[in-house]
Amino acid sequence: MKRANNISIFKNKCARVLAGLLFFLAFSATAQVITKADTTAIKIGEELRISFEIQADSTDLVVFPDQQSFLPLEVIESYATDTTYSNSKINYRKQYGLTQFDSGSYTIPRQKIIFNNKFFLSDTINVEVRDVAIDTTKQKMFDIKAAMEVDKVPFQVPTGVYWLIILVGVVLAIWYFLKRKKQKAEAKKQLPPYQEALVALEELDCSQYLLQNNAKEYYSLLTEIVKRYLDREVDDAALESTTQELIGRLNSLKKSRNFDFQSQDIKHLETILKRADLVKFAKMQQGSGQAQADRSRVEEIISNTHKALPEPTQEELMQDTLYQKALQKKKLRKKIVLAGSSLVLVLMISAAVFSSLYGFAALKETVFGNSLKDTLDGRWYKSQYGAPGLIINTPEILVRQTPKNAKDSIPSSRSGSWFAYGAIGEDLYISLSITKAAQQASQENQGVAIDAEIEQALETLENAGALNVVVKQEAFSSDEGLKGVKAYGDFNLKLPNGDISKEKMSYEMLLFDQQNTIQMVTVVFERDLEYANQIKERIISSIEVPVSAEAQNKKQPQDAQ
């Protein structure tokens, strides 16, 4: 009985161990991490791809390593996780692109992958980074390139300066507007001299200076009122004069009978002014009622002076009229100058803003215009010249030319036609020549004939003043398949006064050989002019050389072969 119990206990333990072993194996199967690398040997800077694969359920949490855990190799790209489904399981595949820029042997460390809050480690991978072999004996060597002309960077004013100018202009405009408004308001408020003096005396009576025992301020205003009146009506220097100077000029006016002053008024005015000086500068104390008496005396002096003012003569009225007209003209001129200055300021600000947004060249073209731009944007003409014909699109219809001698013409002989627009040395020159050979030329002689045409054209440029001509030549083929030769380059131009122009001129020639006839298009233009280059490109791209029936028949057998 006891033996049977022991056997039963042993079987239970074995069953538990077996169940645990099966659970572990099942768990290990679901959490197995497969590590792969596409190679174990790379060159310096070459990409090595390493991938991790793991199978899990849809409810499992899987987190792959971050990019900082692959040192000493660098991660150049972390690819998106790829997922596939198999037997209700999800296969996760994550790839990383690694590299290294130093040669040697490296080991990619084991990476931690989180699976349901547990860590699983991947396998380590050994990688060899190799140098790139360079065979200097087989490497082609090149000469040092010639110096290239680089356009100067145009001076650009910082944008902040433009905004500062605009701000200053706005502030000045506001200040001037407020000042003018204040001046106009003051001019409207200003009364005639006599009424202004009476109003000022009334305002002085309403003041509290005497009640506050402030005689200095009271007498200062009192003397200013009488002096201002005399300044406007009698003596225009009264406000800036001392007491002695003012009294002396008033006595002189009375003696010269230019003004009928009462002697008593001059004496009273002198007494009041001297008393006011003592009060203001010597702090002399006045008796009771003296200030009111002096105030009444000032009003009496102003009234008597107003009555003594002579009536203006006809001559004075005329002078006053002329003076008013001159004053109006002066004000008008001042307004015109102000308006002109404001307009110039607005134009300068507008030009600065436009230049900062679109560049100085665009501003210059907008203000002064550009003949080449007008030519490019204007009407163009598509025409066919000569026989066999050559079709070309030009800004002006080319005019048939009759050269005085062979050196003056682009064609090398008189057995042809020559059409041109403009002149060599101007912004744009277009020439089209069609030259027929005296006899049928062989294929080898055709190249000789084309070279002769190019030489003749270059000689024509030299006769027109071209110096230091650079010649480049290459094969060219039209859209219709007709082969030709392209010659192009630069040159300096000798001016009529003997100087050499600073601007480089460029030329481009296209030559076609058809039916024993050489057709040549030449365009000469200033190299650094933007619109001249665009016009040249438009002309060259518009060239059409209709293939003759004879050439087409020759071409068909070749195509069949």
C-alpha positions as CSV (number, residue, x, y, z in Angstrom):
1,M,0.0,0.0,0.0
2,K,2.8,2.3,0.9
3,R,4.7,1.4,-2.2
4,A,1.6,2.3,-4.4
5,N,1.5,5.7,-2.8
6,N,5.1,6.4,-3.5
7,I,4.6,5.4,-7.2
8,S,1.6,7.8,-7.4
9,I,3.7,10.7,-5.9
10,F,6.5,10.0,-8.4
11,K,4.1,10.1,-11.3
12,N,2.7,13.4,-10.2
13,K,6.1,15.0,-9.9
14,C,7.1,13.7,-13.4
15,A,3.9,15.1,-14.8
16,R,4.6,18.5,-13.3
17,V,8.2,18.6,-14.7
18,L,7.0,17.5,-18.1
19,A,4.3,20.2,-18.1
20,G,6.8,22.9,-17.1
21,L,9.2,21.7,-19.8
22,L,6.5,21.8,-22.5
23,F,5.5,25.3,-21.4
24,F,9.1,26.5,-21.5
25,L,9.5,25.0,-25.0
26,A,6.3,26.6,-26.2
27,F,7.3,30.0,-24.8
28,S,10.7,29.8,-26.3
29,A,9.3,28.9,-29.7
30,T,7.0,32.0,-29.7
31,A,9.8,34.3,-28.5
32,Q,12.7,33.1,-30.7
33,V,14.7,36.0,-32.2
34,I,16.4,35.4,-35.6
35,T,19.4,37.7,-36.3
36,K,20.6,38.0,-40.0
37,A,23.2,40.2,-41.8
38,D,23.4,40.5,-45.6
39,T,27.2,40.4,-45.4
40,T,30.1,40.2,-42.9
41,A,32.6,42.2,-45.0
42,I,32.1,45.7,-46.4
43,K,34.2,48.6,-47.8
44,I,34.7,51.8,-45.9
45,G,31.4,53.8,-46.0
46,E,29.4,50.9,-47.5
47,E,26.0,49.9,-46.1
48,L,25.6,46.7,-44.0
49,R,22.0,45.6,-43.4
50,I,21.2,43.7,-40.3
51,S,17.7,42.4,-39.5
52,F,15.8,40.9,-36.5
53,E,12.8,38.6,-36.9
54,I,10.4,37.5,-34.2
55,Q,7.1,35.8,-34.2
56,A,4.3,36.8,-31.8
57,D,0.6,37.1,-31.4
58,S,-1.4,40.3,-32.1
59,T,-1.7,41.0,-28.3
60,D,2.1,40.7,-27.7
61,L,4.3,43.7,-27.2
62,V,7.5,43.8,-29.3
63,V,10.1,46.6,-29.0
64,F,13.2,46.6,-31.2
65,P,16.5,48.3,-30.1
66,D,17.1,52.0,-30.7
67,Q,19.8,53.5,-33.0
68,Q,22.4,54.2,-30.4
69,S,23.0,50.5,-29.4
70,F,25.0,49.4,-32.5
71,L,28.3,51.1,-31.6
72,P,31.0,50.9,-32.8
73,L,29.1,50.9,-36.1
74,E,26.9,53.9,-37.1
75,V,23.3,53.6,-38.0
76,I,22.7,55.4,-41.3
77,E,19.0,54.4,-41.7
78,S,16.4,52.7,-39.6
79,Y,13.9,51.0,-41.9
80,A,10.2,50.6,-41.2
81,T,9.1,47.4,-39.5
82,D,7.8,44.8,-41.9
83,T,4.9,42.5,-40.8
84,T,3.6,39.3,-42.3
85,Y,0.9,36.9,-41.2
86,S,1.3,33.1,-40.9
87,N,-1.0,30.6,-39.1
88,S,-2.7,33.3,-37.0
89,K,0.8,34.5,-36.0
90,I,2.5,37.8,-36.9
91,N,6.1,37.8,-38.1
92,Y,7.9,41.1,-37.3
93,R,11.0,42.0,-39.3
94,K,13.1,45.1,-38.5
95,Q,16.1,46.2,-40.6
96,Y,18.9,48.7,-39.8
97,G,21.5,50.1,-42.3
98,L,24.9,50.3,-40.6
99,T,28.3,51.5,-41.8
100,Q,31.8,52.4,-40.6
101,F,34.4,54.8,-41.9
102,D,37.5,53.3,-40.4
103,S,38.9,50.0,-41.6
104,G,39.3,47.1,-39.1
105,S,37.4,44.2,-37.5
106,Y,34.3,45.1,-35.5
107,T,31.7,43.2,-33.5
108,I,28.1,44.2,-33.5
109,P,27.0,43.6,-29.8
110,R,24.0,41.6,-28.8
111,Q,20.8,43.7,-29.0
112,K,18.0,43.8,-26.5
113,I,14.5,43.1,-27.9
114,I,11.6,43.5,-25.5
115,F,8.9,40.8,-25.7
116,N,6.0,41.2,-23.3
117,N,8.1,43.2,-20.7
118,K,10.9,40.6,-21.0
119,F,14.4,41.0,-22.6
120,F,15.7,38.7,-25.3
121,L,19.2,39.1,-26.7
122,S,20.2,38.7,-30.4
123,D,23.4,37.0,-31.6
124,T,26.6,38.9,-32.0
125,I,27.9,39.5,-35.6
126,N,31.6,40.0,-36.6
127,V,32.1,42.5,-39.4
128,E,35.3,43.3,-41.3
129,V,35.6,46.8,-42.8
130,R,38.1,46.9,-45.7
131,D,40.0,49.8,-47.3
132,V,39.3,50.9,-50.8
133,A,42.4,50.1,-53.0
134,I,43.5,53.0,-55.2
135,D,45.9,52.3,-58.1
136,T,47.5,55.6,-58.8
137,T,49.3,54.2,-61.9
138,K,46.0,53.6,-63.7
139,Q,44.2,56.7,-62.5
140,K,43.8,59.2,-65.2
141,M,45.4,62.5,-64.5
142,F,44.0,65.9,-65.6
143,D,45.6,69.2,-66.1
144,I,44.8,72.1,-63.8
145,K,41.8,73.9,-65.2
146,A,42.2,77.4,-66.4
147,A,40.9,80.3,-64.4
148,M,37.3,81.1,-64.9
149,E,35.7,84.5,-64.9
150,V,33.2,84.8,-62.1
151,D,30.6,87.5,-62.1
152,K,31.0,90.0,-59.3
153,V,28.4,89.7,-56.6
154,P,26.2,92.8,-56.8
155,F,26.2,95.0,-53.8
156,Q,23.0,94.4,-51.8
157,V,21.8,96.8,-49.1
158,P,20.5,94.9,-46.1
159,T,16.7,94.7,-46.0
160,G,16.7,96.3,-42.6
161,V,18.1,99.5,-44.0
162,Y,15.2,99.8,-46.4
163,W,12.7,99.4,-43.6
164,L,14.6,102.0,-41.5
165,I,14.4,104.5,-44.4
166,I,10.7,103.8,-44.7
167,L,10.2,104.3,-40.9
168,V,12.2,107.5,-40.9
169,G,10.2,108.8,-43.9
170,V,6.9,108.0,-42.2
171,V,8.0,109.7,-38.9
172,L,9.1,112.8,-40.8
173,A,5.9,112.9,-42.8
174,I,3.8,112.7,-39.6
175,W,5.9,115.3,-37.8
176,Y,5.6,117.7,-40.7
177,F,1.9,117.2,-41.0
178,L,1.4,117.9,-37.2
179,K,3.6,120.9,-37.4
180,R,1.8,122.4,-40.4
181,K,-1.6,121.7,-38.7
182,K,-0.4,123.5,-35.6
183,Q,0.9,126.5,-37.6
184,K,-2.4,126.8,-39.5
185,A,-4.3,126.6,-36.2
186,E,-2.2,129.4,-34.7
187,A,-2.5,131.5,-37.8
188,K,-6.3,131.3,-37.7
189,K,-6.4,132.2,-34.0
190,Q,-4.1,135.2,-34.3
191,L,-6.1,138.5,-33.9
192,P,-5.2,142.0,-35.2
193,P,-2.6,143.7,-33.0
194,Y,-5.0,146.1,-31.2
195,Q,-7.6,143.4,-30.4
196,E,-4.8,141.0,-29.4
197,A,-3.4,143.5,-26.9
198,L,-6.9,144.1,-25.3
199,V,-7.6,140.4,-25.0
200,A,-4.2,139.9,-23.4
201,L,-4.8,142.7,-20.9
202,E,-8.2,141.1,-20.0
203,E,-6.5,137.7,-19.5
204,L,-3.9,139.4,-17.2
205,D,-6.7,140.9,-15.1
206,C,-8.1,137.4,-14.6
207,S,-4.7,136.1,-13.4
208,Q,-3.8,135.5,-9.7
209,Y,-0.3,137.1,-9.8
210,L,-1.2,140.1,-7.7
211,L,-3.2,138.1,-5.2
212,Q,-0.2,135.8,-4.9
213,N,2.2,138.8,-4.5
214,N,4.0,137.8,-7.7
215,A,4.7,141.3,-9.1
216,K,7.7,140.0,-11.2
217,E,5.6,137.7,-13.3
218,Y,2.8,140.3,-13.6
219,Y,5.1,143.1,-14.9
220,S,6.8,140.6,-17.3
221,L,3.5,139.9,-19.0
222,L,2.4,143.5,-18.9
223,T,5.6,144.8,-20.6
224,E,5.4,141.9,-23.1
225,I,1.9,142.9,-24.1
226,V,2.8,146.5,-24.9
227,K,6.0,145.6,-26.6
228,R,4.3,143.0,-28.8
229,Y,1.7,145.5,-29.8
230,L,4.4,148.1,-30.7
231,D,6.4,145.3,-32.5
232,R,3.5,144.5,-34.8
233,E,2.3,148.1,-35.4
234,V,5.2,150.6,-35.0
235,D,8.7,149.0,-34.5
236,D,9.4,145.4,-35.6
237,A,12.4,145.3,-33.2
238,A,10.4,146.3,-30.1
239,L,10.4,142.8,-28.5
240,E,14.2,142.4,-28.7
241,S,15.0,145.9,-27.5
242,T,15.9,147.2,-24.1
243,T,13.9,150.0,-22.5
244,Q,16.4,152.7,-23.5
245,E,16.6,151.4,-27.1
246,L,12.9,151.3,-27.6
247,I,12.2,154.7,-26.1
248,G,15.0,156.2,-28.2
249,R,13.5,154.8,-31.5
250,L,10.0,156.1,-30.5
251,N,11.4,159.6,-29.9
252,S,13.2,159.4,-33.3
253,L,9.9,158.5,-35.0
254,K,8.1,161.4,-33.4
255,K,10.9,163.9,-34.3
256,S,11.0,162.7,-37.9
257,R,7.2,163.0,-38.0
258,N,6.9,159.5,-39.2
259,F,4.5,158.8,-36.4
260,D,2.4,161.2,-34.3
261,F,3.2,159.9,-30.8
262,Q,2.1,161.9,-27.8
263,S,5.1,162.9,-25.7
264,Q,3.1,162.1,-22.5
265,D,2.6,158.5,-23.7
266,I,6.3,158.1,-24.4
267,K,7.2,159.4,-20.9
268,H,4.6,157.1,-19.3
269,L,5.8,154.1,-21.2
270,E,9.4,154.8,-20.2
271,T,8.4,155.1,-16.6
272,I,6.4,151.8,-16.7
273,L,9.2,149.9,-18.5
274,K,11.9,151.2,-16.0
275,R,9.7,150.3,-13.0
276,A,9.1,146.8,-14.5
277,D,12.9,146.4,-14.9
278,L,13.4,147.2,-11.2
279,V,10.6,144.8,-10.2
280,K,12.0,142.0,-12.4
281,F,15.7,142.4,-11.7
282,A,16.0,144.4,-8.5
283,K,13.0,142.8,-6.8
284,M,11.6,146.3,-5.9
285,Q,8.4,146.3,-3.9
286,Q,5.5,148.3,-5.3
287,G,3.0,150.3,-3.4
288,S,-0.6,149.3,-3.1
289,G,-2.5,149.9,-6.4
290,Q,0.6,150.8,-8.4
291,A,0.4,147.7,-10.6
292,Q,-3.3,148.3,-11.4
293,A,-2.4,151.9,-12.3
294,D,0.4,150.9,-14.6
295,R,-2.0,148.4,-16.3
296,S,-4.5,151.1,-16.9
297,R,-1.8,153.4,-18.3
298,V,-0.6,150.6,-20.7
299,E,-4.1,150.2,-22.1
300,E,-4.3,154.0,-22.5
301,I,-0.9,154.1,-24.3
302,I,-2.1,151.2,-26.7
303,S,-5.4,153.0,-27.4
304,N,-3.7,156.4,-28.1
305,T,-1.1,154.7,-30.4
306,H,-3.9,152.8,-32.2
307,K,-5.7,156.1,-32.9
308,A,-2.5,157.8,-34.0
309,L,-1.8,155.2,-36.7
310,P,-1.8,156.9,-40.0
311,E,-4.1,155.7,-42.8
312,P,-2.2,153.8,-45.4
313,T,-1.5,155.7,-48.7
314,Q,-2.3,154.3,-52.1
315,E,1.4,153.6,-52.6
316,E,1.6,151.7,-49.4
317,L,-1.5,149.7,-50.2
318,M,0.0,148.9,-53.6
319,Q,3.3,147.8,-51.9
320,D,1.3,145.8,-49.4
321,T,-0.6,144.1,-52.3
322,L,2.7,143.4,-54.1
323,Y,4.1,142.1,-50.9
324,Q,1.1,139.8,-50.4
325,K,1.5,138.5,-53.9
326,A,5.2,137.9,-53.4
327,L,4.4,136.2,-50.1
328,Q,1.8,134.0,-51.9
329,K,4.3,133.1,-54.6
330,K,6.9,132.3,-52.0
331,K,4.4,130.0,-50.2
332,L,3.5,128.4,-53.5
333,R,7.2,127.8,-54.3
334,K,7.6,126.3,-50.8
335,K,4.7,124.0,-51.4
336,I,6.1,122.9,-54.8
337,V,9.5,122.2,-53.3
338,L,7.8,120.3,-50.5
339,A,5.7,118.3,-52.9
340,G,8.7,117.6,-55.1
341,S,10.8,116.5,-52.1
342,S,8.0,114.3,-50.8
343,L,7.6,112.7,-54.3
344,V,11.4,112.1,-54.5
345,L,11.4,110.6,-51.1
346,V,8.5,108.3,-52.0
347,L,10.2,107.3,-55.2
348,M,13.4,106.6,-53.4
349,I,11.6,104.5,-50.8
350,S,9.7,102.6,-53.5
351,A,12.8,102.0,-55.5
352,A,14.6,100.7,-52.4
353,V,11.8,98.3,-51.6
354,F,11.4,97.2,-55.2
355,S,15.2,96.7,-55.5
356,S,15.3,94.6,-52.3
357,L,12.5,92.4,-53.5
358,Y,13.3,91.9,-57.2
359,G,16.9,93.2,-57.6
360,F,18.5,96.3,-59.0
361,A,18.6,94.9,-62.5
362,A,14.8,94.6,-62.5
363,L,14.4,98.1,-61.2
364,K,16.7,99.5,-63.9
365,E,14.8,97.7,-66.6
366,T,11.4,98.9,-65.2
367,V,12.6,102.5,-65.1
368,F,14.8,102.9,-68.1
369,G,13.6,99.9,-70.2
370,N,15.7,97.3,-72.0
371,S,15.8,97.1,-75.8
372,L,16.8,93.4,-75.8
373,K,14.0,92.5,-73.4
374,D,11.6,94.4,-75.7
375,T,13.0,92.4,-78.6
376,L,12.6,89.1,-76.8
377,D,9.0,89.8,-75.7
378,G,8.0,91.5,-78.9
379,R,6.7,90.0,-82.2
380,W,8.9,87.4,-83.9
381,Y,8.8,86.3,-87.6
382,K,9.1,82.8,-88.9
383,S,10.5,82.9,-92.5
384,Q,12.2,80.6,-95.0
385,Y,15.3,81.8,-96.8
386,G,17.1,80.6,-99.9
387,A,16.8,77.4,-101.9
388,P,17.2,74.8,-100.6
389,G,15.3,76.6,-97.9
390,L,16.3,77.2,-94.2
391,I,13.5,78.1,-91.8
392,I,14.3,80.4,-88.9
393,N,12.4,82.4,-86.3
394,T,13.9,86.0,-85.8
395,P,12.8,89.2,-84.0
396,E,13.1,91.0,-87.4
397,I,12.9,89.8,-90.9
398,L,16.4,89.4,-92.3
399,V,17.2,91.7,-95.2
400,R,19.1,90.5,-98.2
401,Q,22.6,92.0,-98.3
402,T,24.8,92.9,-101.2
403,P,28.5,92.9,-100.1
404,K,30.9,95.4,-101.7
405,N,33.6,92.7,-101.8
406,A,34.0,89.1,-100.8
407,K,35.6,90.0,-97.4
408,D,32.6,92.0,-96.4
409,S,30.2,89.1,-96.6
410,I,29.6,86.0,-94.6
411,P,29.4,83.7,-97.7
412,S,32.7,82.8,-99.1
413,S,31.6,83.3,-102.7
414,R,29.1,85.3,-104.7
415,S,27.3,82.2,-105.8
416,G,24.8,82.4,-102.9
417,S,22.5,84.5,-100.8
418,W,23.2,86.5,-97.7
419,F,20.6,87.8,-95.3
420,A,21.3,89.8,-92.1
421,Y,19.9,91.9,-89.2
422,G,21.9,94.4,-87.2
423,A,25.7,94.8,-87.3
424,I,28.7,93.2,-85.6
425,G,29.5,95.2,-82.5
426,E,25.8,95.9,-81.6
427,D,23.9,94.1,-79.0
428,L,22.6,91.5,-81.5
429,Y,23.7,90.5,-85.0
430,I,22.0,87.8,-87.1
431,S,23.3,86.5,-90.4
432,L,22.1,83.7,-92.7
433,S,24.0,82.6,-95.7
434,I,23.4,80.0,-98.4
435,T,26.4,79.2,-100.5
436,K,26.4,76.8,-103.5
437,A,29.6,75.0,-104.6
438,A,30.7,75.2,-108.2
439,Q,30.7,71.4,-108.6
440,Q,29.4,68.4,-106.8
441,A,31.6,67.7,-103.8
442,S,32.5,64.4,-102.3
443,Q,31.8,63.5,-98.7
444,E,35.4,64.2,-97.8
445,N,35.4,67.6,-99.6
446,Q,32.2,68.6,-97.8
447,G,34.2,68.9,-94.5
448,V,36.8,71.0,-96.3
449,A,34.0,73.3,-97.7
450,I,32.5,73.7,-94.2
451,D,35.9,74.6,-92.8
452,A,36.4,77.1,-95.5
453,E,33.1,78.7,-94.7
454,I,34.0,78.9,-91.0
455,E,37.3,80.5,-91.9
456,Q,35.6,83.0,-94.2
457,A,33.1,83.9,-91.4
458,L,35.9,84.4,-88.8
459,E,37.7,86.6,-91.3
460,T,34.6,88.7,-91.6
461,L,34.5,89.1,-87.8
462,E,38.1,90.2,-87.8
463,N,37.4,92.7,-90.5
464,A,34.7,94.1,-88.3
465,G,37.1,94.6,-85.4
466,A,37.2,91.2,-83.7
467,L,40.4,90.5,-81.7
468,N,41.6,87.5,-79.8
469,V,39.0,85.2,-81.3
470,V,38.5,81.9,-79.5
471,V,37.2,79.2,-81.8
472,K,35.5,76.0,-80.6
473,Q,34.0,73.4,-82.9
474,E,31.8,70.4,-82.5
475,A,29.3,68.2,-84.5
476,F,25.7,69.2,-84.6
477,S,22.5,67.4,-85.7
478,S,19.2,69.0,-86.5
479,D,15.8,67.6,-85.3
480,E,15.3,66.2,-88.8
481,G,18.5,64.2,-88.6
482,L,20.6,66.4,-90.9
483,K,24.1,66.6,-89.6
484,G,26.1,69.8,-89.4
485,V,28.9,71.6,-87.6
486,K,28.6,74.1,-84.7
487,A,31.3,76.7,-84.2
488,Y,31.3,79.1,-81.3
489,G,33.5,81.2,-79.1
490,D,34.3,84.7,-77.7
491,F,36.3,87.7,-78.9
492,N,37.2,91.3,-78.0
493,L,35.9,94.1,-80.1
494,K,38.1,97.0,-81.4
495,L,36.1,100.2,-81.1
496,P,36.2,102.9,-83.8
497,N,38.3,105.1,-81.6
498,G,40.9,102.4,-81.4
499,D,40.1,101.2,-77.8
500,I,39.2,97.6,-77.0
501,S,35.8,97.1,-75.4
502,K,35.7,95.8,-71.9
503,E,32.7,93.6,-72.7
504,K,33.3,90.3,-74.3
505,M,31.4,89.4,-77.5
506,S,30.2,85.9,-78.3
507,Y,29.3,84.2,-81.5
508,E,27.7,81.0,-82.6
509,M,27.6,79.5,-86.1
510,L,25.6,76.5,-87.3
511,L,26.5,75.0,-90.7
512,F,24.5,72.4,-92.7
513,D,25.6,70.8,-96.0
514,Q,22.6,69.8,-98.3
515,Q,22.4,69.4,-102.1
516,N,26.0,70.7,-102.5
517,T,24.9,73.8,-100.6
518,I,26.2,75.1,-97.3
519,Q,23.6,76.8,-95.1
520,M,25.1,78.8,-92.3
521,V,23.4,80.8,-89.4
522,T,25.5,83.2,-87.4
523,V,24.5,85.0,-84.2
524,V,26.8,87.5,-82.6
525,F,25.9,89.1,-79.3
526,E,27.4,90.5,-76.1
527,R,28.3,87.6,-73.9
528,D,27.2,89.0,-70.5
529,L,23.8,90.3,-71.6
530,E,21.1,88.0,-70.2
531,Y,18.5,88.7,-72.8
532,A,21.0,88.5,-75.6
533,N,21.7,84.9,-74.6
534,Q,18.0,84.1,-74.4
535,I,17.4,85.6,-77.9
536,K,20.3,83.5,-79.3
537,E,18.9,80.3,-77.7
538,R,15.5,81.1,-79.2
539,I,16.9,81.7,-82.6
540,I,19.1,78.5,-82.6
541,S,16.3,76.3,-81.3
542,S,13.9,77.6,-84.0
543,I,16.1,76.5,-86.9
544,E,14.5,74.1,-89.3
545,V,16.3,72.6,-92.3
546,P,13.8,70.8,-94.5
547,V,15.4,67.6,-95.8
548,S,15.3,67.5,-99.6
549,A,13.7,64.6,-101.5
550,E,17.1,63.5,-102.8
551,A,18.5,63.4,-99.3
552,Q,15.5,61.5,-98.0
553,N,15.9,58.9,-100.8
554,K,19.6,58.4,-99.8
555,K,18.6,58.1,-96.2
556,Q,15.9,55.4,-96.7
557,P,18.3,52.7,-98.1
558,Q,20.6,53.3,-95.2
559,D,17.7,52.9,-92.7
560,A,16.7,49.7,-94.4
561,Q,20.2,48.3,-94.1
